Amino acid sequence: MLRDRILLAFALLVFFFVLLLTGGKDTFVNALLLGGLMVYLWILELIPIYVTALLPFVLGVPLGILDTNQLALSYGDKNVFLFLGGFILALSLEKWHVHKQVAKIIIHIVGYSKPRILLGFLISTALLSMWISNTATALMMLPMALAVLTSLPKKDQEGKFALFLMLSIAYAASIGGMGTLVGSPPNIQMAGILDKSFGIEIDFADWMKIGIPVAILMLTFVYAVFYFSLGAERKEHPEDFVLEKKPWTKNQIRVSLIFSVVVILWVFKKQIITLTGFPFGDEGAALLGSLLLFIVPAEENTSLLVWKDTEKLPWGILLLFGGGLALASALESNGVINYLTTFFDAFKTWDYFWLLTVIIAVAIFGTEFMSNLALVTVFIPIIGAFALDSQYDVVQLCIPVTLAASCAFMLPVGTPPNAIVFSSGKITIAQMARIGVVFNILALFLIATIAYYFM
């Protein structure tokens, strides 16, 4: 489209004009420029978002804001391989229709109305995400949601219900992770920083006192917004909706067993490592399951998966995640993040509630454009030092910020569950941003209120 070409040309002109104006040697400005360009392109989708994710790879070294090691660590991050392994596992579920069998069970339990289906997916996804990584949870639940959609009549496979069902996976996976200390990597990261840098220990029970109420209330808000936004669809009971029961095949059982082994390795990783003395990561468990799928025979005298099956993998998502990590690395290493947090010094005399609100807002909207783990790693030491200097309670500021880091509801790059759901092709960035900003604002005031009155 002509409009897209004009907007793209405008962005590139501004980018190179500022580079020429500054001489291209100021790495702070260069990192800020690259970040602004990528966000602009991601939001407007002027070029494929996966191509935008390659910009750090192309421009990082010439601009002096990334070195080759940083690029390798970003695009080859362990979470990229967790994505890869998870996608292969999901592909096997889809190939042998295991996800459809599981979807039938879910629908029979929660009921056949559209609001009940949404509620069932919200609750089950959130409960899983409290104990399993939100990435793994989203990977497990997405095929089931897709199976529900494909089982509906054609007219019900589009519209608000289909959109909300996809978003229920992304949002509930992030919200559930807020409930427990092990539910999301930023939670553990914050606890480690407070212990090492400030001598403050956060145990499981301490976290759950605020994490569980926030998670429950956020889930309630999400369901309420979806429920009332369904409009006329809220009262619909798809008359043609039929889930025919079929016996489980040997291939389905074999795939399910491999998938179950991976889930057990994810859930009981610490216990297994302690028992066996053999360390492994979530990505190792996912790739082990993937390897088994290419080795274990199927009934058709071939393996459960063959390499041709990988043509269906959303490879672009791996680039998207790597590009987001590379951008975060560029912003961090060139002082952009630190600079953006220095303005808190001006708020030392502010009322505590409004100070909380500002800090939480920065965390919520900041994590839309960078890894929540990276944000917590950079932000928590600064906030902790600011709290001590300003005589605020370190925990009262740091826990809300960490919870806020899990509230990226607007963009696919904001958090892995968003990216995974986006890979389904059932949702656009504009739709996710339009609905997500509502929940970002709700999360902002919810976390600030609970932290102010109950911590």
C-alpha positions in Angstrom: 0.0 0.0 0.0 1.1 3.5 -0.8 0.4 4.7 2.8 2.6 2.0 4.2 5.4 2.9 1.9 5.1 6.6 2.9 5.1 5.8 6.6 8.1 3.5 6.1 10.0 6.0 4.1 9.3 8.7 6.8 10.6 6.4 9.6 13.8 5.7 7.7 14.3 9.3 6.8 14.0 10.3 10.5 16.3 7.5 11.6 19.1 8.4 9.2 18.6 12.1 9.6 19.2 11.9 13.4 22.2 9.6 12.8 23.7 12.2 10.4 22.9 15.0 12.8 24.6 13.3 15.8 27.5 11.9 13.7 26.4 8.3 14.4 29.0 8.0 17.2 26.7 8.5 20.2 25.7 4.9 21.2 23.1 6.1 23.6 21.3 8.0 20.8 21.9 5.1 18.4 20.3 2.6 20.8 17.3 4.9 21.4 16.9 5.4 17.6 17.0 1.6 16.9 14.5 1.0 19.7 12.1 3.7 18.5 12.3 2.4 14.9 11.6 -1.2 15.9 8.6 -0.2 18.1 7.3 2.0 15.3 7.6 -0.9 12.7 6.2 -3.5 15.1 3.1 -1.4 15.9 2.3 -0.3 12.3 3.4 -3.6 10.7 4.9 -1.8 7.7 7.1 -4.8 7.1 6.7 -8.3 8.5 7.4 -8.1 12.2 9.9 -11.0 11.9 11.9 -8.9 9.5 11.9 -6.0 12.0 13.3 -8.4 14.6 16.4 -8.8 12.4 17.3 -5.1 12.6 19.5 -5.5 15.7 21.4 -8.3 13.9 21.9 -6.0 10.9 22.4 -2.6 12.6 23.7 -3.5 16.1 27.4 -3.8 15.3 27.6 -0.9 12.7 25.9 1.4 15.2 28.3 0.3 17.9 25.5 -0.7 20.3 25.9 -4.5 20.2 28.9 -6.8 19.7 28.8 -10.2 18.1 28.8 -12.0 21.4 25.7 -10.0 22.5 24.0 -10.9 19.2 24.8 -14.5 19.6 23.5 -14.6 23.2 20.3 -12.9 22.1 19.3 -14.8 19.0 20.8 -18.1 20.4 19.2 -17.5 23.9 18.1 -20.7 25.7 14.5 -19.5 25.6 14.7 -19.5 21.8 15.4 -23.2 22.0 12.7 -23.6 24.6 10.4 -22.1 22.0 11.7 -24.4 19.3 11.3 -27.6 21.5 7.8 -26.5 22.6 6.7 -25.8 19.1 7.8 -29.2 18.0 5.9 -30.8 20.8 2.8 -28.8 19.9 3.3 -29.9 16.3 3.2 -33.5 17.3 0.0 -33.0 19.3 -1.6 -31.3 16.3 -0.4 -34.0 13.8 -1.9 -36.9 15.7 -4.9 -34.8 17.0 -4.0 -35.3 20.6 -5.0 -31.7 21.3 -8.5 -32.4 20.0 -8.9 -35.3 22.4 -7.9 -33.1 25.3 -10.1 -30.3 24.1 -13.1 -32.6 24.2 -12.4 -33.3 27.8 -12.2 -29.6 28.7 -15.4 -28.7 26.9 -17.3 -31.6 28.5 -16.2 -30.3 31.9 -16.8 -26.6 31.6 -19.9 -26.7 29.3 -20.7 -25.6 25.8 -21.6 -21.9 26.1 -19.0 -19.4 24.9 -18.5 -17.7 28.3 -18.0 -21.1 30.0 -15.4 -22.1 27.4 -13.5 -18.9 28.0 -13.7 -19.3 31.8 -12.4 -22.9 31.5 -9.4 -21.9 29.5 -8.6 -18.9 31.7 -8.7 -20.9 34.9 -6.8 -24.0 33.6 -4.1 -21.9 31.9 -3.6 -19.7 35.0 -3.4 -22.7 37.4 -0.8 -24.4 35.2 1.2 -21.2 34.9 1.5 -20.9 38.7 3.8 -24.0 38.7 5.0 -24.3 35.1 6.7 -21.6 33.0 4.2 -19.3 31.3 5.9 -20.2 28.0 5.4 -23.9 28.5 1.8 -23.3 29.6 0.9 -21.3 26.6 2.6 -23.9 24.3 0.4 -26.6 25.9 -2.9 -24.7 25.9 -2.8 -23.1 22.4 -3.3 -26.4 20.5 -6.3 -27.1 22.7 -7.8 -23.7 22.0 -7.2 -24.1 18.3 -8.9 -27.5 18.4 -12.0 -25.9 20.1 -12.2 -23.3 17.4 -11.9 -25.8 14.5 -14.6 -27.9 16.1 -17.0 -25.0 16.0 -19.2 -24.1 13.0 -17.5 -21.8 10.5 -19.5 -18.7 11.6 -18.2 -19.2 15.2 -14.5 -19.5 14.2 -14.3 -15.8 13.8 -15.5 -12.9 15.8 -15.1 -11.8 19.4 -15.2 -15.3 20.9 -12.3 -16.6 18.7 -10.3 -13.5 19.5 -11.0 -13.7 23.3 -10.2 -17.4 23.4 -6.7 -16.8 21.9 -6.1 -13.9 24.3 -7.3 -15.9 27.3 -4.3 -18.2 26.7 -1.8 -15.4 26.5 -3.2 -13.3 29.4 -3.9 -16.2 31.8 -0.4 -17.6 31.3 1.1 -14.3 32.3 -1.3 -13.7 35.2 -1.0 -17.2 36.6 2.8 -16.7 36.8 2.2 -13.8 39.1 0.7 -16.1 41.8 3.8 -17.9 43.0 7.5 -17.3 43.4 8.3 -20.0 40.8 5.5 -18.9 38.4 7.6 -16.5 36.4 11.4 -16.0 36.0 11.3 -12.3 37.1 9.9 -13.4 40.5 12.9 -15.6 41.3 15.2 -13.0 39.8 13.9 -10.3 42.1 14.1 -12.5 45.2 17.8 -13.3 44.3 18.7 -9.6 43.9 17.0 -8.6 47.2 18.8 -11.4 49.0 22.2 -10.8 47.5 22.2 -6.9 47.4 20.0 -6.0 50.3 20.0 -8.9 52.6 16.2 -9.4 52.3 14.8 -12.9 52.0 11.5 -13.4 50.2 10.1 -16.9 50.8 7.2 -18.7 49.0 4.5 -17.7 51.5 5.6 -14.0 51.5 5.2 -13.9 47.8 1.8 -15.7 47.7 0.3 -13.2 50.1 0.3 -10.6 47.4 0.8 -12.7 44.3 -2.4 -14.8 44.7 -4.8 -11.9 45.3 -3.4 -10.0 42.4 -3.7 -13.0 40.1 -7.2 -13.8 41.2 -8.4 -10.2 40.8 -6.7 -9.8 37.4 -8.3 -13.1 36.1 -11.7 -11.8 37.3 -11.2 -8.5 35.5 -10.2 -10.3 32.3 -13.1 -12.7 32.4 -15.5 -9.8 33.2 -14.3 -7.7 30.3 -14.5 -10.7 27.9 -17.9 -11.7 29.2 -19.5 -8.3 28.7 -17.6 -7.6 25.5 -19.0 -10.7 23.9 -22.3 -8.9 23.4 -24.8 -11.0 21.5 -22.3 -13.9 21.4 -22.6 -14.2 25.1 -25.9 -15.9 24.9 -25.0 -18.2 22.0 -24.9 -22.0 22.4 -23.6 -23.2 19.1 -26.2 -25.7 18.0 -24.0 -27.4 15.5 -21.1 -27.8 17.9 -20.4 -31.5 18.1 -17.3 -33.2 19.5 -17.5 -36.7 18.4 -15.8 -39.1 20.9 -13.2 -41.4 19.4 -11.0 -43.9 21.2 -7.3 -42.9 21.7 -5.0 -44.3 19.0 -1.6 -45.8 19.8 0.1 -42.8 18.2 -1.9 -40.4 20.3 -0.9 -42.4 23.4 2.8 -42.4 22.5 2.8 -38.7 21.8 1.0 -38.0 25.0 3.5 -40.1 27.0 6.4 -38.2 25.6 4.6 -34.9 26.2 3.9 -36.0 29.8 7.5 -36.8 30.4 8.5 -33.3 29.3 5.8 -31.8 31.5 7.1 -33.8 34.5 10.6 -32.7 33.8 9.4 -29.1 33.7 7.3 -29.3 36.9 9.6 -31.4 39.0 12.9 -30.1 37.6 14.4 -29.2 41.0 13.5 -32.4 42.6 14.8 -34.5 39.7 18.1 -32.6 39.7 18.5 -33.1 43.4 17.6 -36.8 43.2 19.8 -37.6 40.1 22.5 -34.9 40.4 22.0 -34.3 36.6 21.3 -30.6 35.9 19.1 -29.6 33.0 17.0 -26.6 31.9 13.5 -26.2 30.6 14.9 -26.0 27.1 16.8 -29.2 27.5 13.6 -31.0 28.5 11.7 -29.6 25.6 14.4 -30.6 23.1 14.7 -34.1 24.6 11.0 -34.6 24.0 11.5 -33.2 20.4 14.3 -35.7 19.8 12.2 -38.6 21.0 9.4 -37.6 18.6 11.8 -38.1 15.7 13.0 -41.5 17.1 9.9 -43.3 18.6 8.1 -45.2 15.8 4.6 -44.7 14.8 2.1 -47.3 13.7 2.8 -46.3 10.0 6.4 -47.7 10.1 7.8 -44.2 10.4 8.7 -42.0 13.4 6.0 -39.9 15.2 7.5 -36.9 13.5 9.5 -36.6 10.3 11.6 -33.5 9.3 9.0 -32.5 6.6 6.6 -31.8 9.5 8.8 -29.0 10.6 7.7 -26.9 7.6 4.7 -26.0 9.7 6.8 -24.5 12.5 6.4 -20.7 13.0 10.1 -20.1 12.6 9.6 -16.3 12.5 8.6 -16.3 16.2 12.1 -17.5 17.0 13.5 -14.5 15.2 10.9 -12.2 16.9 12.0 -13.4 20.4 15.7 -13.1 19.5 15.2 -9.6 18.2 13.4 -8.5 21.3 16.3 -9.8 23.5 18.8 -8.1 21.3 17.0 -4.8 21.5 16.8 -5.2 25.3 20.5 -5.8 25.4 21.2 -2.8 23.3 19.1 -0.5 25.5 20.6 -1.9 28.7 24.3 -1.8 27.7 24.1 1.7 26.2 22.6 3.3 29.2 19.1 4.0 27.9 17.3 2.0 30.6 19.4 3.5 33.4 18.7 7.0 32.0 15.0 6.4 31.9 14.9 5.5 35.5 16.9 8.4 36.9 13.9 10.7 36.8 12.6 8.9 39.9 14.9 11.1 42.0 12.5 13.9 41.4 9.7 12.0 43.0 11.2 11.6 46.5 8.7 14.1 47.9 5.7 12.6 46.2 2.9 10.9 48.0 3.7 7.1 48.3 0.6 6.0 46.3 1.5 8.2 43.3 5.1 7.2 43.5 4.0 3.5 43.3 1.7 4.3 40.4 4.5 6.0 38.4 7.0 3.2 39.0 4.5 0.5 38.2 3.5 2.3 35.1 7.1 2.4 33.9 7.5 -1.3 34.5 4.2 -2.3 32.8 4.7 -0.3 29.7 8.5 -0.8 29.6 8.0 -4.6 29.6 6.0 -4.3 26.4 9.2 -3.5 24.6 11.8 -5.6 26.4 12.2 -8.9 28.2 10.4 -8.8 31.6 13.4 -10.7 33.1 15.8 -8.0 31.6 13.6 -5.2 33.0 13.6 -6.7 36.5 17.4 -7.4 36.4 18.1 -3.7 35.5 15.2 -2.0 37.3 15.1 -3.8 40.7 18.7 -2.8 41.9 17.9 0.8 40.9 14.5 0.8 42.6 16.0 -0.9 45.7 18.7 1.7 46.0 16.2 4.5 45.5 14.0 3.0 48.2 16.8 2.9 50.7 17.9 6.4 49.9 14.4 7.7 50.1 13.6 5.7 53.3 10.9 3.6 51.6 10.4 -0.1 52.3 12.5 -2.0 49.6 10.0 -4.9 49.4 7.0 -2.6 49.1 8.5 -1.1 46.0 10.2 -4.1 44.4 7.4 -6.7 44.6 4.9 -4.4 42.8 7.5 -3.6 40.1 8.1 -7.4 39.6 4.4 -8.1 39.4 4.0 -5.3 36.9 6.7 -6.9 34.7 4.4 -9.8 34.1 1.6 -7.5 32.8 2.7 -7.1 29.2 -0.7 -7.5 27.5 -0.3 -5.3 24.4 2.4 -6.6 22.1 3.7 -10.0 20.9 7.2 -9.1 21.9 6.1 -8.2 25.4 6.1 -11.7 26.8 6.5 -15.2 25.4 2.8 -16.2 25.8 1.8 -13.2 23.6 4.3 -14.3 20.9 3.1 -17.9 21.0 -0.6 -16.9 20.7 0.3 -14.4 17.9 2.0 -17.3 16.0 -1.5 -18.9 15.6 -2.3 -16.3 13.0 -5.7 -15.8 14.7 -4.9 -12.3 16.0 -3.3 -9.1 14.8 -1.0 -6.8 16.7 -3.6 -4.1 16.5 -6.2 -6.3 18.2 -3.8 -7.3 20.9 -2.7 -3.7 21.5 -6.2 -2.4 21.6 -7.5 -4.9 24.2 -4.2 -5.2 26.0 -3.9 -1.5 26.9 -7.2 -1.8 28.9 -5.7 -4.6 31.0 -2.4 -2.7 31.3 -4.3 0.2 32.9 -6.4 -2.1 35.1 -3.2 -3.9 36.3 -1.5 -0.6 37.0 -4.2 0.5 39.5 -4.8 -2.9 40.9 -1.2 -3.6 41.8 -0.7 0.0 43.1 -3.8 -0.3 45.3 -3.0 -3.7 46.8 0.7 -2.7 47.4 -0.4 0.5 49.1 -3.1 -0.8 51.3 -2.1 -4.4 52.0 1.7 -4.5 52.0 
